[in-house]
Amino acid sequence: MAQQKSGEPRNLRTSVKGPLMFSAFWAVVAFFATLIFASGGSAKVPRFDLAFIAAGIAFIVILVVLAMLSMGHKPNAEHLGKGSGVNLSSRNPGHGGHQGASSPETDAQDRGAGGTPGEDLR
């Protein structure tokens, strides 16, 4: 990874090389796609004007979208990744507000001696 002058590694969010290369790649794809499809076949004159316009639009739009995504990124707080959540096990009732999947042993105990679940055997 590239080093800054102060010796600390450069953050991927602050680097512009990746988004520029990604945007340039899709601009080249848009250029060739427009050049091929706007001409209407190989026997006709290629439309370089439309290809350059499409490449410029693709480059700018993708670069703006990537800039908006990078500005909207906010890392989670450290304590959120420690596994101290409420839903530690979905089988335990009372965790998460709903019943987990029942096991065959629990189903057999609920049925009693040969009934269907929910059947009253009185």
C-alpha positions in Angstrom: 0.0 0.0 0.0 1.3 3.5 -0.7 2.8 5.4 2.2 2.2 9.0 3.0 5.0 11.4 3.9 4.2 11.0 7.6 4.7 7.2 7.4 1.1 6.1 8.0 -0.7 4.0 5.3 -3.0 5.8 3.0 -6.7 5.2 3.7 -8.7 3.6 0.8 -11.4 6.2 1.2 -9.0 9.1 0.7 -7.2 7.6 -2.3 -8.4 8.7 -5.7 -6.5 6.2 -7.8 -9.1 3.4 -7.4 -12.2 5.3 -8.3 -10.5 7.0 -11.2 -9.4 3.7 -12.6 -12.8 2.1 -12.1 -14.5 5.1 -13.7 -12.0 5.1 -16.6 -12.6 1.4 -17.2 -16.3 1.8 -17.6 -15.8 4.9 -19.8 -13.7 2.8 -22.2 -16.4 0.1 -22.2 -19.1 2.7 -22.9 -16.9 4.2 -25.7 -16.5 0.9 -27.5 -20.1 -0.2 -26.9 -21.4 3.1 -28.3 -18.9 3.0 -31.2 -20.1 -0.5 -32.2 -23.8 -0.1 -31.7 -24.3 3.5 -32.8 -22.8 2.8 -36.2 -25.4 0.3 -37.2 -22.9 -2.2 -38.6 -19.4 -2.5 -39.9 -20.3 -1.2 -43.4 -21.2 2.2 -42.1 -19.1 5.1 -40.8 -18.2 4.7 -37.0 -19.9 7.4 -34.8 -16.9 8.7 -32.8 -18.8 11.7 -31.7 -21.4 9.6 -29.9 -18.8 7.3 -28.5 -16.8 10.2 -26.9 -20.0 11.7 -25.5 -21.0 8.3 -24.0 -17.5 7.8 -22.5 -17.5 11.2 -21.0 -21.0 10.8 -19.5 -20.1 7.3 -18.1 -16.8 8.6 -16.6 -18.5 11.6 -14.8 -21.6 9.7 -13.6 -19.6 6.8 -12.2 -17.1 9.1 -10.6 -19.8 11.1 -8.9 -21.6 8.0 -7.7 -18.4 6.6 -6.2 -17.7 10.0 -4.5 -21.1 10.0 -3.0 -20.7 6.4 -1.7 -17.3 7.2 -0.2 -18.7 10.3 1.5 -21.6 8.4 3.0 -19.4 5.7 4.4 -19.1 5.6 8.2 -17.4 2.8 10.0 -19.2 1.0 12.9 -18.2 1.6 16.4 -15.7 -0.9 17.9 -18.2 -2.2 20.6 -20.7 -3.3 17.9 -18.4 -6.0 16.6 -17.9 -7.7 20.0 -20.9 -10.1 19.8 -22.8 -8.7 22.8 -26.1 -8.6 21.0 -29.5 -9.8 22.2 -29.9 -12.7 19.7 -27.1 -14.9 20.9 -29.2 -18.1 20.2 -32.4 -18.2 18.4 -33.4 -21.5 20.1 -33.7 -19.9 23.5 -37.1 -18.4 24.2 -37.1 -14.8 25.3 -34.2 -13.8 23.1 -35.2 -11.7 20.1 -38.9 -11.6 20.8 -39.9 -14.7 18.9 -39.8 -18.5 19.3 -36.9 -20.2 17.6 -37.2 -23.4 15.6 -38.4 -26.3 17.7 -36.4 -29.4 18.1 -37.9 -33.0 17.8 -37.4 -33.5 21.6 -39.4 -30.4 22.4 -42.1 -31.4 19.9 -42.4 -34.8 21.5 -42.7 -33.3 25.0 -45.3 -30.9 23.8 -47.5 -33.6 22.2 -47.4 -35.9 25.3 -48.2 -39.5 24.6 -49.1 -39.6 20.9 -51.1 -36.5 20.1 -50.8 -33.8 17.5 -49.3 -30.4 18.4 -51.8 -28.2 19.9 -54.3 -31.0 20.6 -55.8 -31.0 24.1 -55.6 -34.5 25.5 -57.8 -34.0 28.6 
